[in-house]
Amino acid sequence: MLSKYPGAVFRGALSGAARRAIPASFLSLRIALPLAMAFSLGLSLAVHQEACAQTDDEQTVKAIFDERLTSGEMYYLLEDLCKNIGPRLSGSEGAERAVTWAKEVMEGYGFDRVYLQEVMVPHWERGNPEQVRIVDVEGGMIALNALAIGGSVPTAPAGITAPVVVVHSIEEVEELGREAVEGKIVFYNRAFDQTVIGTGAGYGGAVTQRFAGPSQAAKFGAVGVVIRSVASNFDDAPHTGGLSYLEDVERIPAAALGFQSADRLVEVLEVQPDARLYMHLSSKWHPDALSHNVIGEIRGSERPDEIILVGGHLDSWDVAEGAHDDGAGTVHSIGVLRTFQKLGIRPRHTIRAVLFMNEENGLRGGLKYAEAAKESGEKHLIALESDAGGFSPRGFGASVDDDVLERFRSWLPLFPQNTISYVNKGGGGADIGPLRRETGTPTIGYIPDSQRAFDYHHAPTDVFETVNRRELELGGASIATLIYLIDKYGLRDEKAQ
Ligand SMILES: [Zn+2]
């Protein structure tokens, strides 16, 4: 029980003063009784003090959860972001409206300081709806559900038509070689591994085909790429995401197919290996655009120069409301400040919510923030990111030293059952990665349940209606609880810091 509350008075009081003050020779019958009484009084005082410390934290944690579950305030904020701002890809008008929205929301709450941090971001536009069709050997057409992969170059204005070669990995392209690939459209058909329980790993296993597949195919003379969407479910919504072209390789157009569309293509190619694919993409690159990270903070009462950062990213893909990715992280971050404010919790350290711009296709906001923090020498005690959706809380992952990890784990009993039940070693987020690398700031990632995350991820189906109010608010309350405990007790006993 003791280790649960590292800040409690109890530990020092009993083990130090009381025990050492009792030499054995004093323990005669005459004084044994009064001593025992005094001792028991001291003990009960110490126990009382511990009980109070417990009660304080338990009461505060309950207040945090009660507030979030009853007000649902962050859920309605998310609805506003999704329905009144909507898609907000970097450089777009939607992204700029989101910046204004976030600034006004935090100013409206009256946080101590709300400001923008300038950052130049890439500006890619999808253009007209994509057309991808199977052209069968008799010339018949079968339309497929497809989205250009973010960052893809367009096809020629009339589109391209080419035979298809099916592969399951980027290595297979190399094994097949130029002879099999040249002049063709490479179809990366690797499916999401359904046997992995943590779907992040399933995603990680298949995402290379989206990210690195186009340049790999181009190296061997391919004229285009389609991929089976990197998604965990079986509907026909295509899932976009970013790609990375190699510098010295020709840039070829690339699109993601819905799961059922990918199945259709497989079926047709099985009976007609000579069937071709028609692709028409009209995407466009514009010059970099000026945008902003949006930052709000509550100033610390004791250590204002030490920052506890809680963040998510404000941008989303252009085809979605970005409810889970990362509207949830956006309102989780604002929600920590808002919850402290509503409950009258005055933090000791400065609590800073950072809504990063451009996580999805460039990470410029995270890079800019880290560069500025390094330059100014600002001290970040720790940074937490929520970018895994608005689903039920499960745990945290923390890239911290082992003693700090143990301290976090000692707080687990304070979280209500069925919320946070573990703290893994290792964790953070894309946006706070650069801060860690540049300044050595320890990082934490919020881990919600992942079973539905990749059903919606980067797809038009990532909409507000898929967010459950209680799940979203439980996540926000869990994050606010961890921030509250870190602020109160620090990462280590402060004398040792
Ligand atoms: Zn995200």
Residues whose N, C-alpha, C, O or C-beta is under 5 A from the ligand:
A	BS01	ZN	D325 D326 D387
